[in-house]
Amino acid sequence: QVQLVESGGGLVQPGGSLRLSCAASGFTFSTYAMSWYRQAPGKERELVARITSTGGVTIDADSVKGRFTISRDNAKNTVYLQMNSLKPEDTAVYYCQTSQRGYDYWGQGTQVTVSS
């Protein structure tokens, strides 16, 4: 079965960096697009970035453009979200996601807190 496991979250000061990882299993990772979403307290879940199976990147959230990058390592079945110049408003639970045959799969999420 499809499993997505995020890691790498934590507490970081404003201006700091984190790299989130999402380890995938149960499907042929290299053939599927992957996405990162986030959900801040009291807000709807927001699409942050996407990467196609061949590495094409879209940063969807205007607020993170120029600061966040998404990448993948198909040999490790892992997708990454590099987050630089973090701001308090980046505080959220971050989820990785993939869609297969019309069904959305989600990880359990990893908490990112940006605070001094």
C-alpha atoms as one frame of an Amber mdcrd trajectory, in Angstrom:
protein
   0.000   0.000   0.000   1.049   3.577  -0.567   2.898   5.107   2.354   4.293
   8.608   2.684   6.390   9.497   5.721   7.510  13.070   6.291  10.430  14.099
   8.474  12.675  17.067   9.107  10.314  19.484  10.788  11.056  21.299  14.001
  11.523  24.645  15.682  13.655  27.180  13.842  14.336  30.869  14.297  13.205
  33.404  11.701  15.687  33.499   8.852  16.707  29.902   9.386  16.447  26.892
   7.107  14.972  23.419   7.204  14.872  20.568   4.744  11.819  18.355   4.842
  11.917  14.824   3.480   9.112  12.548   2.403   9.954   8.870   2.044   7.572
   7.021  -0.259   6.839   3.321  -0.546   4.273   0.964  -1.985   4.297   2.357
  -5.508   6.648   3.101  -8.384   7.809   6.451  -7.069   9.677   7.522 -10.194
   6.512   7.554 -12.284   4.370   9.853 -10.135   4.273  13.561  -9.451   4.637
  14.615  -5.836   3.472  17.679  -3.964   4.013  19.481  -0.686   1.099  21.124
   1.101   0.912  22.966   4.388  -1.799  23.814   6.854  -1.469  26.568   9.407
  -3.707  26.705  12.491  -7.170  27.916  11.581  -6.404  27.986   7.863  -7.144
  25.751   4.914  -4.551  23.377   3.545  -2.428  25.157   0.939  -0.512  23.755
  -2.022   3.115  24.828  -1.696   5.013  23.141  -4.518   4.846  20.314  -7.031
   7.361  18.217  -8.913   6.625  16.002 -11.876   7.963  12.489 -12.321  10.706
  13.898 -14.543  11.658  16.762 -12.228   9.598  19.646 -13.541   8.967  22.075
 -10.685   6.108  24.421  -9.894   6.136  26.650  -6.826   2.470  27.349  -6.261
   2.470  29.480  -3.127   3.502  33.023  -3.989   4.615  33.623  -0.420   7.430
  31.051  -0.687   8.768  31.824  -4.161  12.478  32.485  -4.036  12.761  30.835
  -0.615  11.520  27.238  -1.024  12.611  24.614  -3.518  11.268  21.132  -4.190
  13.372  18.253  -5.467  13.291  14.483  -5.671  15.671  11.563  -5.594  14.072
   8.690  -7.458  16.838   6.306  -6.355  15.849   6.958  -2.737  12.093   7.237
  -3.323  12.203  10.581  -1.550  10.925  14.075  -2.231  12.382  17.091  -0.462
  11.302  20.603   0.416  14.210  22.957   1.083  12.982  25.959   3.040  15.228
  28.986   3.434  14.728  32.418   4.992  11.904  31.053   7.074   9.303  33.426
   8.460   6.852  33.047  11.351   4.048  32.840   8.800   5.609  29.631   7.449
   4.582  27.916  10.687   2.353  25.007   9.714   2.073  21.265   9.428   3.667
  20.240   6.141   2.335  17.257   4.206   3.517  15.422   1.132   0.947  14.124
  -1.291   0.550  12.080  -4.428  -2.433  11.231  -6.588  -2.913   7.844  -8.171
  -5.902   6.707 -10.207  -8.015   9.528  -8.845  -7.156   8.953  -5.197  -5.087
  11.310  -3.050  -2.542   9.868  -0.647  -1.156  11.906   2.252   1.550  11.537
   4.805   0.986  12.166   8.495   2.611  15.580   8.328   5.570  17.210  10.023
   5.305  20.321  12.190   7.372  23.369  11.289   7.443  26.186  13.816   9.259
  29.423  13.049   9.703  31.477  16.189  12.329  33.352  18.131
